[in-house]
Amino acid sequence: MNRRQFLRNSTLASIAVSLPKFSFAQAKGSDKIKVGLIGCGNRGCGAICNMIEADPNIKIVAVADLFEDRFKSHLPRISNFCAQKKISSDVFNIDKVEKFFGWNAVDNILSTDADLIVDASPPVFRPGHFEKIINAGKHAFLEKPACVDVTQVRQMYKLAKLAQEKNLCVVCGPQRRHHSGYQEIIKRVQDGEIGEIVSADCYWHQGGYFGQGLWGEYTDEFCKDPEEIEYQIRNWPCFTWTSGDHIVEQHVHNIDVVLWAMGDAKLPDIVRSVGGRSTDLEYPKYGDRFSHFATDFDMGEGIHIHSYASQDPKSTQQIGEQVVGTKGYIYTNLYGTQTLMDPKGNLKWKAPDSREALVQEHADLLAAIRNGTYINTLNTLVNATLTAITGRMSAYSGKQFKFDWALSKSRESFMPKELKFGKKPISPIPIPGKNQLV
């Protein structure tokens, strides 16, 4: 796929077409949307709570996870949320919800009467799960990122198109797209209020290592051997093959915003990145990820996106985006404010407080399903995921390369040929200049 074909396909991002109004649940004589959850960890259970808050006229009918113990450790969070919000047990009943675990759990949950599937599993499994979700004829909420490597990127572009052909709604995890302050300020940028864009910066500097609290570290109940695939999946944020590294898994949020500001039709020409790993981050206990990245995405015509991502305990936290134009600039922060400034730094506009985006993204999805309007935000997530992946590839290898090369020719693939419990050798920590670019 070359750049021109890619950009043509990207028009899926904001599709709104006629859809048979609530074709699944309505046909079954109920206005309740039935929901299934894949991945019963913190984010998965959090997503279900957000969805219930967005629209309690749903029913959680089934949950699935590789590990059975997740049901006991995490599902009570949903029950407690419902009790706190005085939501009927008809929405979620921990004793009655169908539970599936093991390597076949996804196949089993897709055989239920769920209309909508939330996939919050480790990112490496997202493409395979989504393909099955689409083939089962179900709508989807997909957590970010879209995938972990370029081979999976190509798969996800095809699946986004297939979802459109089947009129299946898809909303994805970058919640800033559903935040009214972000929506308004990006519209102002695209309407020319800051003039022509000349540069953009995005940051995810986190004062802690996502994954530093290892699963079951202080008990004897769970696997402690990093060479075991169980350990790697339970502690998936620590390993590149499961997470894509934090530039992909977390910083994708910020990359998505600056691509959005540029109209979603412009992607890098050339990528150059540096990165590394803190020397006190124990290997292999904490996997093979880097601690920090700094990436220059050359967008052509003299425009650059500067991307910074770090996760180091006790370091200064900074999460946000800045887009600079010839007539001013914006600074956006999901956890703060969205502001538009003139060239001298005087405030021109500031977004009012708005509904929490983690709730709004589910409200938008459920409304589209109920109202018969079509929504599919997958392509923009894949765009941002691919951009982040190229940053990781450049940092790991120490090489500069053309973005088109990665999209059309890279053979990078992390998914094991066979998934089963047992030993899985850990990749060495990448050494720039020695790590091969494939």
N, C-alpha and C positions, 0 to 999 in steps of 0.2 A: 504494500500500500504506500503510494507516494503522498507528499504533502497535499496536493490538490484533491486527491480522492479522499484523504482524511478530513480535510476541511469541509468537503461536500457532505460527508457522513455526519459531521458535527451538528448539522441542522436539527438533529433529533433533540437537542438540549432543551428546547422550550416548546415542544409540540403540544398543541391543544386541539384535539379533533373530537368528533362526535363518537360516542361510545354507548352501546346499549346500557340504559340506566341500571346499575347494580345488577349485572347479569347473573352473578352467582347466587348470592343470598336471596335475592328477590325471587328467583326461580324456585327456591326451596321454601318459599312462604314465610320468610322472616326478614325483618329489616336489620337484624343484628349481623355485623360483619364478624365472621369467625376467623380467629387468628391463631397461628402456630408460631412457636419460637424455636429457632436453631441457635444454640449457644447460650447456656444458662449461667454465664458469668456476670460480672458487675455491669458491663455495658448492656448485655442482653436483657437482664432483669430491669435495668434502668430504662431501657427503651420501651419495655412493656408498660412500666409505670407512666412514662411520658405519653404513651399512646392512650392509656386509660384516662389520663387527665385531659387529653385533647378531645376525646369523644368516648364517654363511658358506655355508649350503645354498641359495645362489642362484646365478644365472648372469647376468652383464651381457651381453646379446646385441646391443645396438645403442646408439649415441649420436648425438645430433643437435645442431647449432649453426648459426647463421647464417654464422659465419666458419670456414673450413676450418683456418686457422692455430691455432685453439684446440686442435685434436687434438694437435698437436706440442708446444704450450706447456704444456698442462694435464693431459692424460691420463696422462703418466708419473707423476704424483702417485699415481694409483690403483695403478699397477704397483709403485711403490716401497713403498706401504703394504702391499700383498699380500706382497711379498718380506720386508719387515720382520716381518710377523706369521706368516710361513711358511704362507701360504694358497695353495692349489693354483691353477695357471694356468687350471684349468677354470672358476674363478669369474670371472676377468677376464683376457683375453688381448688385449693392445693391438694385436697384428697381425691377430687373427681377428675382433675385434668389428666389426660392421657400422657404417659411418660415413656420415652424411648431412649435407650442408651446403647453405646457400642458403635462399631463401624457401620452398621446398617440403620442407624437411628434416623438419618435423613430420608432414606427411602421409606421408612415406616411412617414418618410424620406426613410425608407427601401423599400417603394413601388415605389420610383422614379427610374430613369434609371442610378443612380450613380453606377460607377464601383468599387469605393474605398470609404470607410468611415473612417473618422478621429474621434476617440472617445476621447474627452477631458473633459468628464463629471466628477463629483466627483467620487473618486475611488470605493465607495461602489456599484455604478451602473455598473462598468466595466464588470463583468462576465455576468450579465443579458443582457446587450447591445451586448456584443461580441457573445453570443449564438445566438441572433437574426441576427446579421450581417452574421455569418457563415451560418445559415439556409437560409438566403436570397441569398447566393451565391456570396458575395462581399468580395473583399480584404479589409484589415484593417491596419490602423495605430492606435496603442493603446498607450495612455500616460501611464506613470508610476504612481503609482505602479499597479501591476496586479489586486489587490483586497485588502481587509482589514482584513480578518479573515481566519482561517484554513479551514473552510467549503468551502469558496470560492476558496481557493488554490486548493483543490481537484477537484473542478469544472473546474478550468482553465487548469489543466493538461489534463483533458479529452478533453477540447475544442481545445487545441493545437494540439492534435492528430487528432481530427476531421478536423481541418483546413488543416492538411497535407493530409489526405485522400481525401479531396475535391480539392486539389491543389490550395488553396487560400493563397496568400502571406500575411504575417503578419510581420510588423516591429514595435518595441516598443520603448518607450521613453528614456531609458538610452543611451544618445547620445554619451557617451565616446566610446562605441563599434564601432562607425563610425568615430572616430577621428584618423587620420593617425599617430599622435604621440603616442597615447595610443596603437594603433594596433602594431606599431613597437616595443615599449618597452615591451609589454606583450609577443610578439613573442621572444624577446631576453631572457626574464625570462624563458619561456617554453623551449627555446633552451639550457638553462643551464648556461647563462652568469653570473648569480649571485650564481651559485651552487644550492645546495639543499635548498629549502625554510625552514626557521626555525620559522618565525613569520610574522604577518602582522598587520598593524594598519590602521584604516580608521576614518576620521573625517568629521563631518558637524557641525561646531560651527558657528552659524549665529548671527550677532549683531543686531538682531531684531526678533520679533515674527511674523512668517508667519500667517497672519490673524488678526494682531493687528488693521489694518484699516478695521473696520467692515463695511459691505455693507449697504449703506444708513444711516450711523450713524448720519449724520448732516442734514438729511432731515426728513420730516414727511411722505414721500412717501411710505416707506417700513416698514414691520413688525419689532417691537422692542422687542417682547416678546421671550426670549430664549426658552420658553417651546413650541413654535410653530414650527412645522416641516419646515415651510417656512424659518424662521430665521436660523434654523440649516443647511438647504441646501444652502442658500445664503452665510452663513458663515462657509462653510464645513471644512476649515482647522482647526477650533477650536474644532471640535467634533470627538471623536474616531470612532464612528459608521460610519461617512461619510468619514473620511480621513485615518483611521488606526493609527493616531498619527504621529508626524513628523519623528520618527525613521523609519516608514514604508513609509510615503509619500515623504520624501525628502532624508533621509540618505540612502535609497535603492540604490541611485546612487553609493555611495562609497562602500557599501557592495558588489554590483555587480562587481566592479573592482577587489577586492581582491579574490572573488570566481573565476573570470575569470583568474587571475594570477595563481591560483592553478589548472587550467585546466578544470573548470566547472564540474568535476566529483567527487569533494570532498565537502561534507557538514558537518556541525558540528556533533559531537557525543553528547556533553553536553552543555547546555546553562545556564549561570548565569548572571543576570543583576540587576543593581540598577538604580533608577531614582526617580524623584520627580517634584514638581511644585513650582515655585516661589510664595512666600506668597503674593506678591502685584499684582498677576494676578487675576483679579476679576472673581469670580464665581457667577452665571452661565453665565455672559455676554460673557466671553471668553472660554466657553465650559468646557470640562472635561479632556483635554489633560495634559500631563506632559510637563515640560519645558526642562528637561535634562535626558539623559540616559548614562550609561557606562556599556558595555556588554563584557563578556568574552565568546567567542565561542571556546570551546575546540574541536579541529579538530582531536584529536587522535595523537598518536606517538609523543607526546610532543609539538605539534604545536598548537599555539593559535592565533586567530584573536581578537584583541582588538578594540572595536567599541565605538566611542564617538559621541554623538549628543546632541546639545543644541541650544536653541533659546531664547536668553535673550537680551533685548534692551541694547545697549551701551557696550556689551561685545566684547572681541577680536574675530574677525572672522578668522576661519581656515577651509578650505575645501580642502581635498585631501586624498591621500593614500600613504602608505609606505609598501613595501614588503622587508623583510630582508632574505638574503641567506648566505650560508657559504663562498661565494666568493665576496660578495658585497651586494648592496641594491639599490632599486629604490625609487624615490619620484615622485608622479604624482599629477598634479593639473590642472584641465581643464582651469582655469582662469590664469594660469601661465605657467609653463614648465613641461616637462616630462624628468627626468634625471636619469642616471644610474651611480652609484658611486662605487669605490672600497672600501674595508673594512676600509681604512684610511680616507675616505671622499673625495678622489680625483675624479674629473669628468672623466668618461670614455666615456659617450655618452650623447648627448642632442638632443631632437627632434627639427626639424625646425618648423617654423610656418606653420600651415595648415589651410585648409578651415574650416569654422565654422561647428562644428559637428551637430548643430541643423538644418542646411541646408543639410548636407551630408546624414543624416539618411533618409530624404525624397528622395534624389537623388538615393540612393541605392534601396529604395522600388519601385520607379517609373521605374527605369531601369530594375529591375527584372520582373515587369509586362510587360514592353514593349518587353524585349528580350526573354521572355519565360524561364527564369531561376527561380527556386523556392527559396524563402527566408522565413524563419520562425524563429524569434528570441524570441518567447514567452516563451519557456521553461526556458531560462536563466533568464528572468525577474521574472518568477514565483519562481525559485530557490532563487533569492535574496529577493523577497517579503516575502517568507516563512521564510527565515533566519531572516529578520527584525521583522516579526511578533512574532517569538519565543523570540526575545529580549524584545519586549514589554510585552509579556505574563509573562516573568520571572520578569521584573521590577515591573509590576502591582501587582503581587502576592507575590513577595519576595521569590519565590521558584526556586530551581535548578531542572532541569529535563533533560531527554534524548530527543534529537531532534526527534528520531523515534517515541516517544510517541505522540508528537504534531502532526506529520504527519499522524499517523495511528489511534489515539484514541481521540484526543481533539474534544470536541463538541462545541467549541466557534463559535458563529454565531451572527452577528450584524444586518443583514438585517431585517427590520420590516416585519411582515406577510402581512401587507396591507399598501400600499403607498397612502396616501391621505392627503390633507391639514387639519390641526387641531392640537390638542395638542399631543405632544410626550414627556413624562417625560425624564428629563436629568439624565444620570447616575451620581452618586456621584463620586468625584475625588477618584481614587483608593488609598487604603492604603495598602502598602506592609505588608504582614503577616496576613491581614484580608481579602483582596480581594481574592476571590476563583479562583483557577486554574481549568478550566473545559475543 
